[in-house]
């Protein structure tokens, strides 16, 4: 066997085939010779100042017999220990191999770190809302795991399973994190689309409501304008009707139901006898009103039997009743085509007789209308 060469000596020559075939006995003899050389070296290096053994160093006296020193007890034979056989060296000087250097510890740190980071990344990736935190430890776990597997292939690390677990967990964490990111982005996009759709629908509803409100406002405006026009027309018609019912003596007016009423010009009247004293200097006139039913239905004259007379100052003039038969009241109703005349006398006070007015009322409720004649008593 070829022994390693010490650092301070040149490289030993390669053993020859004869050395390889040297018998084991010769090798044992060489080992014994080396042990003897070592023992002799230890004896030569003993302390010369150490105390002598009994009988050692004393001079032999004359006549004394020489006593041989007692033989030393044989040293116990130690169990043979395996020793390295020195290799051949030029000059025949043996040498010993150096002490074995301890092997460096395995570099398992990256594999362990990869597995720990892979676990952290996988756990964080399970929570969908934490996907943005899980990708970094998962990526580091993948990188550290790949480096750890490289160390295992080089023989400087021994935790292949741990590093491989870190790689698998890192890949899983990255995949789950990417999937969670895609899912979250999809949900956010869907939520944005839904929110935009709701906003569009709300805007459409608001626009529809605004258009409806505008249409309603236009309709209300149109209705108000129509009502205004209708009211104006009614007022104009009422004004025209009122004007048509403000007549002079001798003119006629026909109601919508066909009743035609006419007041003749007032005539002076001389009463025969009265139930009360006639005012002095009063002007007494007779008023004659003729009504004709020009319609096709019977008409009621309830409340229209006698007219209302007022003087020039607006004062009410009462009917002058005498005992003659010249005073007539209108009947309670008129048949179609029937005609009737009512006559009554009035004493107009002096100074307020010109002009005076005569009012005829006809109809019921809101349909009741008056016809007024005004003028000089003649």
PLY file of the C-alpha trace (Angstrom):
ply
format ascii 1.0
element vertex 378
property float x
property float y
property float z
element edge 377
property int vertex1
property int vertex2
end_header
0.00 0.00 0.00
1.34 3.48 -0.83
1.47 5.89 2.14
0.81 9.63 1.64
3.88 11.83 1.35
4.44 14.46 4.06
4.14 18.06 2.94
7.87 18.76 3.48
9.06 15.82 1.41
8.86 15.08 -2.25
6.28 12.76 -3.65
7.24 9.13 -3.06
7.77 7.02 -6.04
5.05 4.70 -7.01
5.40 1.27 -5.38
6.78 -1.37 -7.61
5.03 -4.64 -8.29
7.57 -6.39 -6.04
6.52 -4.24 -3.09
2.95 -5.11 -3.69
3.81 -8.83 -3.57
5.84 -8.55 -0.30
4.60 -11.20 2.15
2.79 -10.22 5.29
5.58 -11.69 7.51
8.12 -9.26 6.14
5.74 -6.43 6.83
5.35 -7.63 10.42
9.13 -7.73 10.88
9.42 -4.21 9.62
6.75 -3.13 12.10
8.70 -4.80 14.95
11.92 -3.06 13.93
10.20 0.27 13.93
8.84 -0.40 17.43
12.33 -1.31 18.68
13.78 1.88 17.26
11.13 3.84 19.05
11.89 2.08 22.37
15.63 2.70 22.07
14.97 6.34 21.37
12.91 6.63 24.52
15.73 5.00 26.62
18.32 7.38 25.25
16.17 10.33 26.14
15.80 9.33 29.82
16.74 11.90 32.51
20.45 11.39 33.55
19.85 13.14 36.88
17.18 10.77 38.04
18.01 8.65 41.24
19.64 5.36 40.60
17.97 2.10 41.18
19.26 0.00 44.13
22.72 -1.34 43.31
22.96 0.85 40.25
26.14 3.01 40.09
28.01 1.49 43.09
31.66 0.33 42.57
32.40 -3.29 43.12
34.46 -3.88 46.28
37.48 -6.16 46.25
36.85 -9.67 47.34
33.10 -9.35 46.81
31.57 -11.64 44.45
29.81 -10.17 41.65
26.09 -10.41 42.21
24.18 -10.21 39.13
21.36 -7.75 39.14
17.98 -9.21 39.36
16.37 -9.59 36.02
13.65 -7.11 35.29
10.18 -8.40 35.03
9.14 -8.79 31.50
6.90 -6.00 30.30
3.41 -7.03 29.43
2.90 -7.43 25.78
0.42 -4.88 24.56
-2.25 -5.78 22.16
-1.15 -5.09 18.66
-2.61 -1.81 17.33
-3.07 -1.13 13.71
-0.38 1.18 12.53
0.25 2.67 9.20
3.07 1.10 7.33
5.45 3.76 6.12
5.84 3.82 2.44
9.12 3.57 0.66
11.15 6.75 0.49
14.38 7.49 -1.29
17.24 6.95 1.19
15.25 4.36 3.24
13.93 6.88 5.85
10.37 5.99 6.97
7.63 8.67 7.57
4.19 8.77 9.11
0.93 9.93 7.41
-0.72 13.11 8.78
-3.66 12.96 11.20
-7.08 12.68 9.48
-8.89 16.05 9.07
-12.53 15.96 10.30
-15.15 16.29 7.54
-17.02 19.67 7.37
-20.64 19.68 8.65
-23.37 19.29 5.99
-24.83 22.50 4.58
-28.53 21.80 5.27
-29.61 25.36 6.13
-31.01 26.30 2.73
-33.10 23.13 2.55
-34.60 23.80 6.00
-35.23 27.45 5.12
-36.91 26.34 1.88
-39.28 24.02 3.71
-40.13 26.63 6.38
-40.76 29.33 3.77
-42.75 26.86 1.69
-44.99 26.08 4.67
-45.48 29.80 5.35
-46.27 30.51 1.70
-48.69 27.59 1.46
-50.51 28.61 4.65
-50.79 32.25 3.53
-51.98 31.22 0.09
-54.93 29.37 1.64
-56.35 32.72 2.74
-57.56 34.31 -0.48
-57.22 37.85 0.83
-53.53 37.22 1.71
-52.44 36.02 -1.73
-50.36 39.20 -2.15
-48.30 38.12 0.90
-47.87 34.42 0.05
-46.02 34.70 -3.27
-42.79 36.08 -1.73
-42.12 33.27 0.80
-43.24 30.71 -1.80
-40.79 32.12 -4.36
-37.95 32.17 -1.80
-38.81 28.58 -0.84
-38.55 27.53 -4.49
-35.17 29.27 -4.94
-33.69 27.99 -1.67
-35.01 24.48 -2.36
-33.38 24.38 -5.79
-30.07 25.55 -4.30
-30.38 22.97 -1.49
-30.95 20.19 -4.02
-27.81 21.37 -5.81
-25.88 21.06 -2.56
-27.25 17.54 -2.12
-26.04 16.57 -5.61
-22.59 17.97 -4.79
-22.49 15.95 -1.56
-22.26 18.95 0.80
-25.84 18.55 2.11
-27.79 15.55 3.32
-31.40 16.80 3.52
-32.64 16.08 0.05
-36.19 15.32 1.23
-36.42 18.60 3.16
-35.16 20.64 0.19
-37.50 18.78 -2.19
-40.42 19.46 0.18
-39.49 23.15 0.14
-39.50 23.15 -3.68
-42.90 21.42 -3.81
-44.42 23.74 -1.20
-42.96 26.78 -2.96
-44.43 25.72 -6.31
-47.77 24.96 -4.62
-47.76 28.32 -2.85
-46.98 30.17 -6.10
-49.69 28.29 -8.00
-52.29 28.88 -5.28
-51.21 32.52 -4.92
-51.51 33.04 -8.67
-54.90 31.32 -8.69
-56.06 33.45 -5.75
-54.82 36.56 -7.50
-56.69 35.64 -10.68
-59.81 34.85 -8.63
-59.62 38.14 -6.74
-59.01 40.10 -9.93
-61.93 38.33 -11.58
-64.18 39.13 -8.63
-63.02 42.74 -8.58
-63.64 43.00 -12.33
-67.08 41.42 -11.93
-67.86 43.78 -9.06
-66.74 46.75 -11.16
-68.85 45.56 -14.08
-71.85 45.07 -11.79
-71.31 48.46 -10.19
-71.06 50.12 -13.60
-74.20 48.28 -14.70
-76.02 49.45 -11.57
-74.76 52.99 -12.13
-75.92 52.86 -15.76
-79.29 51.49 -14.68
-79.61 54.16 -12.00
-78.64 56.84 -14.51
-81.15 55.44 -16.99
-83.84 55.42 -14.29
-82.94 58.97 -13.31
-83.09 60.07 -16.94
-86.41 58.29 -17.39
-87.77 59.87 -14.23
-86.46 63.24 -15.34
-88.12 62.83 -18.74
-91.32 61.67 -17.06
-91.20 64.61 -14.66
-90.55 66.95 -17.58
-93.44 65.43 -19.49
-95.65 65.73 -16.42
-94.54 69.32 -15.99
-95.31 69.98 -19.65
-98.69 68.30 -19.26
-99.38 70.31 -16.13
-98.29 73.43 -17.95
-100.49 72.53 -20.89
-103.36 71.74 -18.55
-102.81 74.99 -16.71
-102.70 76.83 -20.02
-105.85 75.04 -21.12
-107.54 75.83 -17.82
-106.42 79.43 -18.11
-107.81 79.65 -21.60
-110.96 77.89 -20.50
-111.36 80.24 -17.55
-110.67 83.21 -19.77
-113.19 81.89 -22.24
-115.69 81.31 -19.47
-114.99 84.75 -18.05
-115.28 86.27 -21.48
-118.43 84.31 -22.08
-119.74 85.31 -18.66
-118.82 88.90 -19.38
-120.55 88.69 -22.72
-123.49 86.98 -21.10
-123.52 89.56 -18.36
-123.38 92.27 -20.97
-126.14 90.51 -22.85
-128.19 90.52 -19.65
-127.69 94.26 -19.09
-130.38 95.68 -21.30
-132.33 98.76 -21.96
-136.08 98.99 -21.59
-137.85 97.21 -24.44
-135.05 94.65 -25.13
-135.23 90.86 -24.69
-132.95 88.09 -23.36
-133.27 84.34 -23.91
-131.95 81.90 -21.27
-130.13 78.71 -22.37
-133.19 76.58 -21.58
-135.35 78.63 -23.96
-137.06 81.12 -21.62
-137.36 84.47 -23.38
-137.93 87.48 -21.15
-138.80 91.00 -22.32
-139.47 94.20 -20.39
-141.57 96.86 -22.00
-140.84 100.54 -21.51
-142.17 101.78 -18.18
-145.45 103.67 -18.24
-146.88 106.24 -15.82
-149.30 104.70 -13.39
-152.08 106.27 -11.34
-153.18 104.05 -8.48
-156.84 103.98 -7.48
-156.28 103.28 -3.83
-153.22 102.01 -1.91
-152.67 100.22 1.31
-150.10 102.80 2.40
-149.51 106.48 1.76
-147.60 107.29 -1.46
-144.50 109.47 -0.95
-145.01 113.08 -1.93
-143.72 114.10 -5.35
-142.89 110.43 -6.12
-143.00 109.26 -9.68
-145.19 106.16 -10.05
-144.53 103.87 -13.00
-145.88 100.52 -14.11
-143.42 97.75 -15.10
-144.56 95.00 -17.47
-142.43 91.83 -18.01
-143.40 89.22 -20.60
-141.96 85.67 -20.58
-142.27 83.06 -23.35
-141.22 79.38 -23.21
-139.47 78.84 -26.54
-138.09 75.45 -25.48
-139.51 71.95 -25.65
-139.86 71.34 -21.91
-141.95 72.89 -19.17
-140.11 75.62 -17.26
-140.48 76.54 -13.59
-140.75 80.22 -12.65
-140.44 79.62 -8.92
-138.95 82.74 -7.31
-139.46 84.82 -10.45
-143.01 86.10 -9.77
-142.10 89.79 -9.31
-139.04 91.83 -10.32
-136.68 93.83 -8.08
-136.61 97.60 -8.66
-133.92 100.06 -7.47
-133.73 103.82 -7.78
-130.81 105.85 -9.08
-129.05 105.69 -5.72
-129.38 101.89 -5.57
-132.10 102.03 -3.00
-134.74 99.33 -3.04
-138.15 100.44 -4.28
-141.11 98.48 -2.96
-144.14 97.44 -4.97
-147.11 99.76 -4.86
-150.23 97.69 -4.21
-153.64 99.12 -4.92
-157.09 97.61 -4.96
-157.46 97.43 -8.72
-156.96 94.35 -10.83
-154.24 95.91 -12.93
-151.49 94.19 -10.91
-150.52 90.73 -12.21
-147.96 88.15 -11.08
-146.24 85.60 -13.30
-147.42 81.98 -13.05
-145.37 79.28 -11.33
-144.49 77.47 -14.59
-144.74 77.73 -18.34
-145.51 74.99 -20.81
-143.67 74.88 -24.15
-144.91 77.80 -26.30
-146.83 79.41 -23.40
-146.57 83.16 -22.81
-147.29 85.16 -19.64
-147.06 88.83 -18.57
-146.59 90.26 -15.10
-147.43 93.87 -14.17
-146.55 95.86 -11.06
-146.37 99.55 -10.03
-143.55 101.37 -8.19
-143.29 104.82 -6.62
-139.84 106.23 -7.44
-138.63 108.87 -4.97
-138.10 112.40 -6.23
-134.52 113.08 -7.26
-133.66 109.36 -7.59
-136.03 108.25 -10.29
-133.73 108.66 -13.28
-132.29 106.26 -14.05
-133.81 103.33 -12.25
-133.29 99.57 -12.83
-135.46 96.50 -12.92
-133.95 93.03 -12.28
-135.55 89.72 -13.21
-134.09 86.53 -11.55
-134.57 83.06 -13.02
-133.09 79.60 -12.36
-132.04 77.54 -9.35
-128.75 77.21 -7.50
-125.62 78.14 -9.46
-127.65 78.30 -12.64
-129.74 81.24 -11.35
-129.18 84.35 -13.48
-130.60 87.80 -13.47
-131.55 90.13 -16.33
-131.38 93.82 -15.58
-132.99 96.67 -17.50
-132.05 100.23 -16.78
-133.18 103.58 -18.08
-135.32 106.64 -17.62
-138.82 106.29 -16.25
-140.10 108.13 -19.38
0 1
1 2
2 3
3 4
4 5
5 6
6 7
7 8
8 9
9 10
10 11
11 12
12 13
13 14
14 15
15 16
16 17
17 18
18 19
19 20
20 21
21 22
22 23
23 24
24 25
25 26
26 27
27 28
28 29
29 30
30 31
31 32
32 33
33 34
34 35
35 36
36 37
37 38
38 39
39 40
40 41
41 42
42 43
43 44
44 45
45 46
46 47
47 48
48 49
49 50
50 51
51 52
52 53
53 54
54 55
55 56
56 57
57 58
58 59
59 60
60 61
61 62
62 63
63 64
64 65
65 66
66 67
67 68
68 69
69 70
70 71
71 72
72 73
73 74
74 75
75 76
76 77
77 78
78 79
79 80
80 81
81 82
82 83
83 84
84 85
85 86
86 87
87 88
88 89
89 90
90 91
91 92
92 93
93 94
94 95
95 96
96 97
97 98
98 99
99 100
100 101
101 102
102 103
103 104
104 105
105 106
106 107
107 108
108 109
109 110
110 111
111 112
112 113
113 114
114 115
115 116
116 117
117 118
118 119
119 120
120 121
121 122
122 123
123 124
124 125
125 126
126 127
127 128
128 129
129 130
130 131
131 132
132 133
133 134
134 135
135 136
136 137
137 138
138 139
139 140
140 141
141 142
142 143
143 144
144 145
145 146
146 147
147 148
148 149
149 150
150 151
151 152
152 153
153 154
154 155
155 156
156 157
157 158
158 159
159 160
160 161
161 162
162 163
163 164
164 165
165 166
166 167
167 168
168 169
169 170
170 171
171 172
172 173
173 174
174 175
175 176
176 177
177 178
178 179
179 180
180 181
181 182
182 183
183 184
184 185
185 186
186 187
187 188
188 189
189 190
190 191
191 192
192 193
193 194
194 195
195 196
196 197
197 198
198 199
199 200
200 201
201 202
202 203
203 204
204 205
205 206
206 207
207 208
208 209
209 210
210 211
211 212
212 213
213 214
214 215
215 216
216 217
217 218
218 219
219 220
220 221
221 222
222 223
223 224
224 225
225 226
226 227
227 228
228 229
229 230
230 231
231 232
232 233
233 234
234 235
235 236
236 237
237 238
238 239
239 240
240 241
241 242
242 243
243 244
244 245
245 246
246 247
247 248
248 249
249 250
250 251
251 252
252 253
253 254
254 255
255 256
256 257
257 258
258 259
259 260
260 261
261 262
262 263
263 264
264 265
265 266
266 267
267 268
268 269
269 270
270 271
271 272
272 273
273 274
274 275
275 276
276 277
277 278
278 279
279 280
280 281
281 282
282 283
283 284
284 285
285 286
286 287
287 288
288 289
289 290
290 291
291 292
292 293
293 294
294 295
295 296
296 297
297 298
298 299
299 300
300 301
301 302
302 303
303 304
304 305
305 306
306 307
307 308
308 309
309 310
310 311
311 312
312 313
313 314
314 315
315 316
316 317
317 318
318 319
319 320
320 321
321 322
322 323
323 324
324 325
325 326
326 327
327 328
328 329
329 330
330 331
331 332
332 333
333 334
334 335
335 336
336 337
337 338
338 339
339 340
340 341
341 342
342 343
343 344
344 345
345 346
346 347
347 348
348 349
349 350
350 351
351 352
352 353
353 354
354 355
355 356
356 357
357 358
358 359
359 360
360 361
361 362
362 363
363 364
364 365
365 366
366 367
367 368
368 369
369 370
370 371
371 372
372 373
373 374
374 375
375 376
376 377
